[in-house]
Amino acid sequence: MRSGIVSTPIGRLRTSSTLHRTRSFASSSIARAAPPAPTEVPKSTASISSAPTPDELKAQELDVDIIPEENIKLELTERAAEQLKSIASREHRPNAGLRIAVESGGCHGYQYTMQLASERNAEDYHFTHPSIIPSNIYIDAVSLGLINGSTIDFATELIGSSFRVAANPQAKGGCGCGISWEMKD
């Protein structure tokens, strides 16, 4: 079934054989197609290439606990990894990547910030896709606790293309923009 307007043409009605009246009528309804079935985007658990040490965090004056590697999980879709690889190749910088941070703000309390980075900072965890290299993701130690378990994706839409944090298990609700979100209790 195709989505669109279905209309009935204007016609004439006869009410009796001796009396002729002309009546116009039109009918329209919108036929809606079922939404497309969600397609599973191929993704893999990102590998941790490096993590901050307690000394690096202390030097940055950050009072944050280091999450044990066995408790860290970040999914990276293949299309996000391919985009990161393309950026690194285009820039001729194998360490170029995406820096993701969580800041307070936005309409729901927290917001994601993303920017291209040329290298890892001392307080960053460094993630890569296991088979698409280079595909660097840098997340600071404070932000990782707020997005641990999430999926990083790259979406192309009519209004533009962007990296996104999806399926954040730490978040409840959020904006339609996908940038601002509220922390679970």
SEDO-58140 format. One record per residue: residue in one letter; x negated, y, z negated of N, C-alpha, C in turn. Coordinates in steps of 0.2 Angstrom, whole numbers, padded with zeros to 4 digits, always signed. Layout:
# SEDO-58140
AXYZXYZXYZ ...
***
This chain:
# SEDO-58140
M-0004-0006+0000+0000+0000+0000-0004+0006+0000 R-0003+0011+0004-0007+0017+0005-0004+0022+0000 S-0008+0026-0003-0006+0032-0007-0004+0038-0002 G+0002+0041-0003+0004+0046+0001+0012+0048+0000 I+0014+0052+0004+0021+0053+0003+0025+0049+0008 V+0031+0046+0006+0035+0042+0010+0041+0046+0011 S+0044+0048+0017+0050+0052+0017+0055+0049+0022 T+0061+0051+0021+0066+0048+0025+0068+0054+0029 P+0069+0053+0036+0071+0058+0040+0078+0061+0039 I+0079+0067+0041+0085+0071+0040+0090+0067+0045 G+0096+0066+0043+0101+0063+0047+0108+0066+0046 R+0113+0063+0049+0120+0066+0049+0124+0060+0046 L+0128+0062+0041+0133+0058+0038+0140+0059+0041 R+0144+0054+0042+0151+0055+0044+0155+0053+0038 T+0160+0057+0036+0164+0056+0030+0171+0053+0033 S+0173+0054+0038+0179+0051+0041+0179+0052+0048 S+0184+0048+0052+0184+0049+0059+0187+0055+0061 T+0192+0058+0058+0195+0064+0060+0191+0071+0058 L+0188+0070+0052+0185+0076+0049+0177+0074+0050 H+0174+0079+0054+0167+0078+0054+0163+0083+0050 R+0159+0081+0046+0155+0086+0042+0148+0084+0044 T+0144+0089+0044+0136+0087+0044+0133+0089+0038 R+0129+0084+0036+0126+0085+0029+0118+0083+0031 S+0114+0087+0028+0107+0085+0029+0104+0083+0022 F+0100+0078+0023+0097+0075+0017+0090+0074+0018 A+0086+0074+0013+0079+0072+0013+0077+0068+0007 S+0073+0064+0007+0071+0060+0001+0064+0059+0002 S+0060+0060-0004+0053+0059-0004+0051+0056-0010 S+0046+0052-0010+0043+0049-0016+0036+0048-0015 I+0032+0048-0020+0025+0047-0019+0023+0039-0021 A+0021+0036-0016+0019+0029-0017+0012+0029-0019 R+0011+0026-0025+0004+0026-0028+0001+0019-0027 A-0005+0019-0025-0009+0013-0025-0012+0011-0032 A-0013+0005-0033-0016+0003-0039-0023+0005-0039 P-0025+0007-0045-0032+0010-0045-0037+0004-0043 P-0042+0006-0040-0047+0001-0038-0050-0003-0045 A-0051-0009-0044-0054-0013-0049-0061-0011-0051 P-0063-0010-0057-0069-0007-0058-0075-0012-0056 T-0080-0009-0053-0085-0013-0051-0091-0013-0056 E-0094-0019-0057-0099-0019-0062-0105-0017-0058 V-0108-0012-0062-0115-0009-0059-0120-0013-0062 P-0125-0016-0057-0130-0020-0060-0135-0015-0065 K-0136-0018-0070-0140-0015-0075-0145-0020-0079 S-0150-0018-0082-0154-0022-0086-0156-0019-0092 T-0158-0022-0097-0161-0020-0103-0168-0017-0102 A-0168-0010-0103-0175-0007-0102-0180-0009-0107 S-0186-0010-0104-0192-0012-0108-0195-0006-0112 I-0197-0007-0118-0200-0001-0122-0208-0001-0120 S-0210+0004-0116-0217+0004-0115-0221+0007-0120 S-0218+0012-0124-0222+0014-0130-0217+0017-0135 A-0219+0018-0141-0215+0021-0146-0219+0025-0151 P-0216+0030-0154-0220+0034-0158-0223+0031-0164 T-0228+0033-0167-0231+0030-0173-0229+0034-0179 P-0229+0031-0185-0228+0036-0191-0232+0042-0191 D-0239+0041-0189-0243+0047-0189-0241+0052-0184 E-0239+0050-0178-0236+0055-0173-0230+0059-0175 L-0226+0055-0178-0220+0058-0181-0221+0063-0187 K-0226+0061-0191-0228+0065-0197-0231+0072-0194 A-0235+0071-0189-0239+0077-0185-0234+0082-0182 Q-0228+0079-0180-0223+0083-0177-0218+0086-0183 E-0219+0084-0189-0215+0086-0195-0208+0083-0194 L-0208+0077-0192-0201+0074-0191-0200+0069-0197 D-0195+0069-0200-0193+0065-0206-0188+0060-0203 V-0190+0055-0199-0186+0050-0196-0189+0043-0197 D-0184+0038-0198-0187+0032-0198-0188+0029-0191 I-0193+0025-0190-0194+0022-0184-0190+0016-0184 I-0186+0015-0178-0182+0009-0177-0186+0003-0175 P-0185-0002-0178-0189-0008-0176-0187-0010-0169 E-0192-0012-0165-0191-0013-0158-0185-0019-0157 E-0185-0023-0161-0180-0029-0160-0173-0026-0161 N-0172-0020-0164-0165-0017-0165-0164-0011-0160 I-0168-0010-0155-0168-0005-0150-0165-0008-0144 K-0160-0005-0141-0157-0008-0135-0155-0002-0130 L-0157-0002-0124-0155+0003-0120-0154+0000-0113 E-0149+0001-0110-0147-0002-0103-0149+0003-0098 L-0151+0001-0092-0153+0006-0087-0150+0003-0081 T-0146+0006-0077-0143+0004-0071-0148+0004-0065 E-0147-0001-0061-0152-0001-0055-0152+0006-0051 R-0146+0009-0050-0146+0015-0046-0149+0021-0050 A-0149+0021-0057-0153+0026-0061-0160+0025-0060 A-0162+0018-0060-0169+0017-0060-0172+0018-0053 E-0168+0017-0048-0170+0019-0041-0171+0026-0040 Q-0166+0030-0043-0167+0037-0043-0173+0040-0046 L-0174+0037-0052-0180+0039-0056-0187+0037-0052 K-0187+0031-0049-0192+0029-0045-0193+0034-0039 S-0188+0036-0036-0188+0041-0030-0191+0048-0032 I-0189+0050-0038-0191+0057-0041-0199+0056-0042 A-0201+0051-0045-0208+0050-0047-0212+0050-0040 S-0210+0046-0035-0213+0046-0029-0213+0053-0025 R-0208+0056-0025-0207+0063-0022-0212+0068-0025 E-0212+0067-0032-0217+0072-0036-0224+0070-0036 H-0225+0064-0033-0232+0061-0034-0235+0061-0041 R-0230+0059-0045-0232+0059-0053-0229+0052-0055 P-0233+0047-0056-0230+0041-0059-0227+0041-0066 N-0229+0046-0070-0227+0047-0077-0220+0051-0077 A-0218+0054-0071-0212+0058-0071-0206+0054-0073 G-0202+0057-0077-0196+0053-0079-0190+0058-0081 L-0185+0055-0084-0180+0058-0087-0180+0059-0095 R-0180+0065-0097-0180+0066-0105-0173+0067-0107 I-0171+0063-0111-0164+0063-0114-0164+0065-0121 A-0160+0070-0123-0160+0072-0130-0153+0073-0132 V-0151+0072-0139-0145+0074-0142-0145+0080-0146 E-0141+0085-0145-0141+0091-0149-0134+0092-0152 S-0134+0096-0157-0127+0097-0160-0125+0103-0155 G-0118+0103-0154-0115+0108-0150-0110+0104-0145 G-0107+0108-0141-0102+0106-0136-0095+0106-0140 C-0090+0104-0137-0083+0104-0139-0082+0098-0144 H-0086+0093-0145-0085+0088-0149-0090+0087-0154 G-0095+0091-0155-0100+0090-0160-0107+0089-0158 Y-0107+0084-0153-0114+0083-0150-0114+0083-0143 Q-0120+0084-0140-0120+0085-0132-0127+0082-0130 Y-0127+0079-0124-0133+0076-0121-0136+0082-0117 T-0143+0082-0118-0146+0086-0113-0151+0082-0109 M-0152+0083-0103-0156+0079-0099-0160+0084-0095 Q-0167+0082-0094-0171+0086-0090-0177+0082-0087 L-0180+0084-0082-0185+0080-0079-0191+0082-0083 A-0195+0077-0085-0201+0077-0089-0207+0075-0085 S-0213+0077-0086-0219+0075-0082-0223+0070-0086 E-0222+0069-0093-0225+0064-0097-0222+0063-0103 R-0224+0058-0107-0221+0056-0114-0224+0061-0119 N-0219+0064-0123-0222+0068-0129-0223+0063-0135 A-0227+0065-0140-0229+0061-0145-0223+0058-0149 E-0217+0061-0150-0212+0059-0153-0207+0055-0149 D-0209+0053-0143-0204+0050-0138-0205+0042-0138 Y-0199+0039-0137-0199+0032-0135-0199+0032-0128 H-0203+0028-0125-0204+0027-0117-0201+0021-0115 F-0195+0021-0111-0192+0015-0108-0193+0015-0100 T-0193+0009-0098-0193+0008-0090-0189+0002-0089 H-0186+0002-0082-0183-0004-0080-0188-0009-0079 P-0186-0016-0081-0190-0021-0080-0193-0023-0073 S-0190-0021-0068-0192-0023-0061-0193-0017-0057 I-0190-0011-0058-0190-0005-0054-0195+0000-0057 I-0201+0000-0054-0206+0004-0058-0209+0009-0053 P-0210+0015-0054-0209+0018-0061-0202+0021-0061 S-0199+0020-0067-0192+0022-0069-0192+0024-0076 N-0195+0030-0078-0197+0032-0084-0191+0036-0088 I-0189+0034-0094-0185+0037-0098-0188+0039-0104 Y-0188+0045-0107-0191+0047-0113-0185+0050-0118 I-0185+0047-0124-0180+0049-0129-0184+0050-0135 D-0183+0056-0138-0186+0057-0145-0183+0053-0150 A-0187+0052-0155-0185+0047-0161-0179+0049-0164 V-0177+0055-0165-0171+0057-0168-0165+0056-0164 S-0165+0057-0157-0160+0056-0152-0159+0049-0151 L-0164+0045-0152-0163+0037-0150-0158+0034-0155 G-0158+0036-0162-0154+0034-0166-0146+0035-0165 L-0145+0041-0161-0139+0043-0159-0136+0040-0152 I-0141+0037-0148-0139+0034-0142-0141+0027-0141 N-0144+0024-0146-0146+0017-0146-0140+0012-0144 G-0141+0008-0139-0136+0004-0137-0132+0006-0131 S-0134+0012-0128-0130+0015-0123-0133+0013-0116 T-0130+0015-0111-0132+0013-0104-0133+0020-0100 I-0139+0020-0097-0140+0026-0093-0139+0024-0086 D-0135+0029-0083-0133+0028-0076-0134+0034-0072 F-0134+0033-0065-0134+0039-0061-0128+0038-0056 A-0124+0044-0056-0118+0044-0052-0118+0049-0047 T-0115+0047-0041-0115+0052-0035-0107+0053-0034 E-0105+0059-0035-0098+0061-0034-0098+0067-0029 L-0092+0068-0027-0091+0074-0022-0093+0081-0025 I-0093+0081-0032-0095+0088-0035-0102+0088-0036 G-0106+0082-0036-0113+0082-0037-0115+0075-0039 S-0122+0075-0040-0125+0069-0043-0128+0070-0050 S-0128+0065-0054-0131+0067-0061-0133+0060-0064 F-0137+0061-0069-0138+0055-0074-0133+0056-0079 R-0131+0050-0082-0126+0050-0087-0128+0045-0092 V-0126+0047-0099-0126+0042-0104-0119+0039-0104 A-0118+0032-0103-0112+0029-0103-0112+0024-0109 A-0106+0022-0111-0105+0017-0116-0109+0017-0122 N-0109+0023-0125-0113+0025-0131-0109+0022-0137 P-0112+0016-0140-0108+0013-0146-0108+0018-0152 Q-0112+0023-0152-0111+0028-0158-0106+0033-0157 A-0103+0033-0151-0098+0039-0150-0091+0037-0150 K-0087+0041-0152-0080+0040-0151-0077+0047-0148 G-0073+0046-0143-0070+0051-0140-0075+0056-0136 G-0073+0061-0133-0077+0065-0129-0074+0069-0124 C-0078+0073-0121-0075+0078-0116-0074+0074-0109 G-0070+0076-0105-0070+0074-0098-0076+0075-0094 C-0080+0079-0096-0086+0081-0093-0092+0075-0094 G-0091+0071-0100-0095+0066-0101-0102+0069-0105 I-0102+0075-0106-0108+0078-0109-0107+0078-0117 S-0101+0080-0119-0100+0082-0126-0096+0076-0129 W-0098+0074-0135-0095+0068-0139-0095+0069-0146 E-0091+0065-0149-0090+0065-0157-0093+0058-0159 M-0097+0059-0165-0100+0053-0168-0095+0049-0172 K-0095+0042-0172-0091+0038-0175-0092+0039-0183 D-0087+0038-0187-0088+0038-0194-0092+0033-0197 
***
